Amino acid sequence: MFIFYPGTMKNKSYLIVLLLLAQTIHAQIPEETIRLSWLTQNGTARNQAIGGAMGSLGGDATAALVNPAGLAFFKTSDFVITPGLQFGTPKSNFRGNAYTGASQQNFNLGTSGFVFGGFGYKAKNSFSISVTRLADFNRPANYSGQNDYSSFAEPLADEFAGSNLSIDDALNSDNISLTTKMALYTYLVDTATINGNPQVINRAEFSSLLNQEQSNQTSGGITEITFAMGHELNRKWMIGGTLGIPILKLDRDTYFRESDASGDNNNNFSYMSYRENYSLRGAGINLKFGLIYRPKDYVRIGLALHSPNLMTLKENFDAGFAANLENLFGPGNGYDSVGAATLLGGPVTDFRYSYFSPGKIILSGSYVFREVENINRQKGFITADIEYVNYRWNSFGPEGEVTDDSKAYFNPYNQAIDAITKANFNFRLGAELKFKIIMARLGFAYYGSPYQDKTLKASRMNLSGGLGYRNKGLFVDLTYVHRMNKDINFPYRVNAPRANTFATLKDNFGSAILTVGFKI
């Protein structure tokens, strides 16, 4: 039972939040799975200039990432390298308080490697080996504002109350989250007898108004090494396959602080703070299959199927918690703090598990102007991709031997993912005009929200343009992509039917991408 203060708390149901708090995976579920799977198309500068559409076009090293059947258009061998620079200013808004961060610059690597074309019987085979940075996590997310509705410790008090344990038993229970144990240890969450009834209290709710601030600094990314082959069955049909090896590195430093903004110095709450250092490492495997059909020389239709990433992940974290409860322990003596190692009896050990990202289905079409055997006489093309991704296919599972008991451990996380994410269609569109040795390109891409809740406004949209040069075995492509991203960030989650408070994040970033290639 809870003690409630006017305008702050109401009765709640224990659904997703308590399922998550009761476990020990430290990733922010389901937000972390969205970070790992809600990805825009990356590739060469040419590919980025046309919006990333490569499902039916072919003739570019990026085909290994989208539809490997497109490698069958190669009749010679290429080496390409694609450095890039991303720059911009992150913005956020939390409970009506807008924030503009410092300018950011990050190096990126588009598709780079070798394509060996025109070998085998009748020169109908091609092979590529390449490396691409699929995701860049180098982003800050900082925001602050005032909150008279909920507090960081609210779901922690919920978890403790729902356990029906005493404080001592909860501190020693494997079924209580570390963060809740920290709140109990510092007396931010406690018990009290009110009107003769024992109740669970959250001292942050003694304040009618809270200042809240959060800082997230992430780094790392996902890099994929691909081995791909394309084969021309005949003039009309091309097929291909890719073996991908994604490599994941993610580091995140999180700091959250909540302080009393009511002006009351005698309510036994001054502030609390929580800091977490989190790291995630992993590698895996995926497969991509594709075909391209040309009913007419100038029409190309592509279909590609991407398997999930099957990854083994290792995570580790350290955390600290502090609370100043003013005069709780005596006049001016209310401060206490605790680290993860104290409550766990030693340093946090690595936790290993399996992760399965969503697969993809890509349908594409291209129209090539003046499609002739001599590609130097082609005048351009228009191309478009439609991509289906179901983010509910994100899932976690045990590493190694799979049993009913080991699978059951991860059920709460997978249920939370199912409850919050949804399926989506993504669109990519591009065009190129060719002027002998110079090409001009334009592109557009739109990636819709992965969240079921329509109030969570999230999307990614890219506008792009670029120029290309082809002459005597040398090609150079230069592209600019303007990225308009919208996302959300939850500092904490409360239980339904209570509404969650969250920050809106906006990035208007630009990317300058250069591809230099040579015929070999």
N, C-alpha and C positions, 0 to 999 in steps of 0.2 A: 504494500500500500504506500501511497505517496502523500507528501505534504505539498499542496499546490498553492501558488501565490497568484493573485489576480492578474489576468492578462498574460499568463505565461504557459501554464500546463493544463492539459485535459487528459482524460483517460485515453489509453492507446491500445492498439493490438500489437502482438508480438509476431511479426511476419518476417520479412526479409532481413531487417536489421539484426534481430536477435539470432537468426540463423547464421549470419556472418560473424557476429561478435563471439559466438560460442566456439569458433574454430581458431586455428592457429596460422593459416596462411596470412601473410601480412600485406599482400598486394591489395589495392583498393578495388574490390570487386563491386560492380562489373566494369568500372571505369578503366581499370588496367587492361582488360581484354579489348576494349574499344581502342585504346592507345596502340595495341599490338596488331589490330586487324583493320582499322578504319584508315586505309592507306590510299593515297593518290598514285597514279601511274608515274613512274620515273623511267628515264631512258637516255637516249642520245639527244643532242640538241635538235636534230631534225624531228625526232619523235615528239619532243616537248613542244616544238613550235606548232605542231598540228594537233595539239590538245591531248597527246598521248594515245591517239587512235591508231592501232596497229593490228587489229584483229583480222583484217582481210588484205591489207596493203602489201606487207612483206618488203623484201629488199633492204632491210635495216637490221642492225644487230639487236635492236630491242625486241624483234620478233621472238627471240628465245624466251622472253618474259611474258609475252601476251599470247601469241599463236606461233609455235615453232614451225608450222607448215610454211610460213613466210620466208624461212631461210632457203627454201627450194628455189627462190628467184635468183639466188647468188650463183653466178657462173664463173666468177673470179674470187680471189681471196683478199680480205681486207684486215687491216689492223686499225682500231679506233681507240681513242682515249677521250674522256669527257669530264674535264674539271668544271666545277660550277661554284658560284658564290651566292649565298642567300642573305638578304638583308631586309631590315624593317623594324618596326616599333610595335611591341605588344600593348594591347589596351584591355582594360577590364572594367566591370561595373558590379558593385556588390551593395545591394540594398540602397540603391540610388546614389552611391558614391563612386564617381568615375576616377579612373587611374590610368596614367600613361607611363609606361616603363621606358627604360633606356634603350637606345638603338642597339640592335643585335646584328652581328655578322657571323655567318657560319660557312665553312667550306663544305662542298658536297661533291660526290662522285657519281656521275651518270654512267650508263652502260659503257664499259671499256673492255677490250679484249680482242680476240681473233675470230674471224669467220673464214672458213676454208670451203670454197665453193667449186663446183664443177669437177667433181672426181667420181670415180666408180664407173659402172657400166653406162655408156652414152652420156657421161658427165651429168648425171641426174641427182647426185647426192651433195649434201652440204653439211658442215659440222661447225659448231661454234663453242667457244669457251669464253665466258665473260664474267665480270663482277659488277654489281650495281648496288648503290646505297638506296634501299627501298624506303627507309624511314629515317628521319632525323629528329631526335628527341631533345635537341638543344633549345629549350624554351623555358623562360621564367613565367610564372603565373602568380602575380602578387595582387592582393586586394585587401580592402578594409572597409568597415562601415559600422553602423550602430544597429543593434538588434534588441527589440522588446518582445520577441516571440519565442525564441528557443535558445538553448545553450549547448556547448560542446559536450557537457556532462550529462545531458538529458538521456541519450541512448545508453550511456554507461549505467545510470541509475535504473533504467528500464531492465537492463540485463541482470543487474544484481537483484532487483526485486523479483524478476521472473524466475530466478534460480531457487528461491526459498531457502537460501543458505545463510548461515551466520557470517559475520565479517571474517572471522578467523578461518572458517571452512572455505569461504570464497577465495581468500588469499592463497590457499593451498590446493585449490581445485584446478584440475587440468581442463575443465569445461568452462572456465571463466577467462575472458580475453585479458591479455596483458594490460591494455589501456584501462580497463575497468579495475583491475587490481591496483594500478597506480593511483587511480582516483580514490579508491578505498584507503590505500596506504597513507595518502596525504590528507584524509578526512574531507576531501571535496565532496565525495559521496559517503553518506553516513546513515546511521539510524537514529531515530529520536522517538520519544513517547509524547504524544500530543493528545490531550483530552483522554488520557488513559489508554490510547491505542498506539502500539509500535508501528512506526512508519519509516519508509526510506526517504531520505532527503538529498537534494542536490543543492549545495550552498550557493552555486552561481545563480540559482533562481531566486535567491533572496533579494537580488537586485532587480529593479523594474526596468533597467536599461543597461545594456552591455556594449562596450567597445570590442569589436572583433577584428582581428587581422590574420591573414595567412600568407605565407611565402612558400612557393614551390620552385625549386630549381632542379631541372632535369637535364641530363646529358646522355649521350650514347645514340644508338640507332640500331637498325636492322640492315645488314649487308647480306646479299645473296650471291653465291657463286653458282653459275649455271653451266651445264653441259647439255647441248641440244643438237638435234639432227633434223634436217628436212629432206624430203624425197619427192621428186616430181614423177608421179605415176604415169601421167601423160599430159597432153596440152591442157586438159581441163581440170585435172585433180592434182593437188599437192597435199602431203601429209607430213606430220612432224611430231616429235616428242622432246620433252625437256626433263632433266633431272636437276632439281634445285636444292641447294644446301644453304638455308638461311642461318645466319649467325647473329645472335641477339646480345646486346649490351645495354643495360639501363641502370643509371644511378639517379637517385632522387633524394634531395634534402628538403624536408618539410618542417616548417615552424608555424605553430598556431598559438595565438595569445588572446585571452579574453579577460577584460577588466571591467570593474564596476564604474559605470558612468552616471549613476543616480545621485552621487554626492553624499550618500549616506555612509559615514565612517564607522558605523556600529552594527552592521548587518552580518558580520563574520564572513565577508567576502571582499577581497581587494582585487586579486587577479589569479589566473592559472595560465600555465604555458605548457606546451607539449612540443617536443622536437624528435624527429625521426630521421635517421640515415638509412636508406634502403638501397640494396643492389640486387640486380637480377641478371643472370647470365644463362645462356643456353644456345643450343644448336639443334638442327633437325633436318628434315628431308621433305620434299614435295615432288609431285609429278604434274606435268602439263602435257596435254594432248590437243592436237588441232588438225583441222583440214581447211583447205581453201578450194572452192569450186569456181570455175570460170565458164559459165554458160555461153558467154560471148567474150571475145578477146578483150573488150573494154569494160567488162563487168566482173567483179570479184566478190564472192560471198564467203565469209569465214565463220567457223564455229570452233570455239576452244573450251576445253574443260580443265579446270585447275583443281587438283586435290587439296585437301587441307594441309597446312604445315603440321607435321607430326614432330613435336619438339620435346626435348628433355630440358627442364629448367632447374636452376639452382638459385635460391634467394637467401639473402641474409639481411639483417637489419640490427640497428641499435637504437634505443629510444631513451628519453628522459622526460620526467614529469615534475612540475613544481606548482605549488599552490600557496598563496598568502591569504590566510583566513583571519587577518586582522588580530583580534584579541581572543581568539578561541582558546589558546593555551596560556593565557595570561595577558596583562596589558602590553600591547605592542609585540606579542609573541605568538604569531600565527603562521609562521613560514615553515614549510616542510618540502622536501624533494626526494625523488627516488629514481634510480636508473634501472634499466631492464635486467642487468646482471644481478642486482640485489634480489629481485623477485624470482628470477629463474635459477638462482643458485650458481651462476657462472655465466660466461659469455654465451650469446645466442649461437647455436650451431646451424649449419646450412640445412635448409629444407629443400628436398628434391621432389619433383612431380612432373607429370606429363601435361602438355598443353596441345590442344587441337584447334587450329584457327578455322574459320569458314572456308569452304571451297568457293569457286566462282564458275559461272557460266557466261561466256561472252559470245554474242552474235554481232556480226559486223558486215558492212557492205562498202564497196569502193567503186567509183566510176573513174576510169582513166581516159583522159582526153588523148586521142590519137595513139591508141595502144598499138605499137608495132614491134617487130622483133628487135629492131635497133632502138634501144631505150634512149639514145641521144636525140631521137626525133620526137619523143613524147613531149606533150605540151603542159601536162599537169594532171591533177586529180582532185577529187573530193572523197572523203572517207568518214565513216562514223562507226562507233562502237556502242552497244548497249550491254551493260554488265549487271548480272544479278548476283547479289551477295546476301546471305541470310546470317546476320550477326548473332542470332540465337544458336547457330551451330558452334560458336565458341564453347569450349568445354575443357574441364580439368579432369585428370585421372591420376591413378597411382603410377609411380615409376616401377618398372620391373614386373613381377608377377601380379596379375589382376585377379582378385577374388571379390566375392560379393561384399565382404566386410571392407576391403580396401576401397572399393568403388563407392560404398555408402558414405565414407568420410567426406567425399567431394560433392555429394548430392546437394547440400545447401548452396554451394557456390553456383552450380549449374542451374539450380532452380532460380536463383537471383538473376542470373544472366537471361534466362527465358522470360522472366517477369518484366525486365526493363528494356531489352533490346528488341529489334525487329528486322525483317528483311527489307531490302532496298534495291532500287535500280539506279545505276550510275550511267552517265552519258558523256561521250567524248566525240568531238567533231573537228575535222581539220581539212585544209585545202592547200594546194601548192600550185603555183604558176611557174613555168620554166621558160627562161629567156636564154637559150643556148647554154652558156656555162654558169649563169646566175639563176637562182631560184628564190622566189618570195613565198612566204608561208604565213598562215593564220590558223589559230586554233581556239577551241573552247572546251572546257570540261566542267561537269557538275557532279558532285557527290553529295547525296542527300543525308539526312539525319539517321543515325543508327538507333535512336531512342524511340521507344513506344510513346512516351509522354509528349504530346504535341506542344506543351508549354516549354519544352527544352529545345530552344531554337539553335540547331546545329546544322552546318552545311560547309562544304568546301567548293569554291568556284575558282577556276583558273582561266585567265585570258592571256593568250600568247601570240607572239609573232616572231619571225626570224628570217634570216637570209642564208642562202647556201651558195657555195662555189664548188664546181667540179671541173677539173681540167688536168689532163695528162697524168692520171694516177693519183692526184692529190685532191682531197675534198676537205673543205672547212665549212662548218655550220655555226652560226651564232644566233642565239635565241634569248628573248626576254619573256619571262612568265610573271604575270602579276597575280598573286595568290590572295584571295579574300576568304578567310577562314572564320567561322563562328563555332564556338563550343561552350561548354559549361564546366564548372568545377564545384563539387560539393565539399565544404570543409568538414562536414559530418552528415550523417543520415539519421533522421528520426523515424519513428514508426508510424505507419498508416493508422488512421486516416489523417494524421498530422501532415501538413505541407512541409516539404523540405526547403530550406533556404540555400541558395547557390549563387555563384558568381557567373556572369557571362563574360566570355573571353573573345576578343576580336584581334585577328592578325591581318594586317594589310602588308604582306611581304612581297618583295620582288626577288627574282632569281635571274642571274645572268649565267648562261650555259654555253660552253664552247666545246665543240667536237672537232678534233683533227684526225683525219684518217688517211691511210695510204694503201694503194693496191700493192699486194705482195705476191 
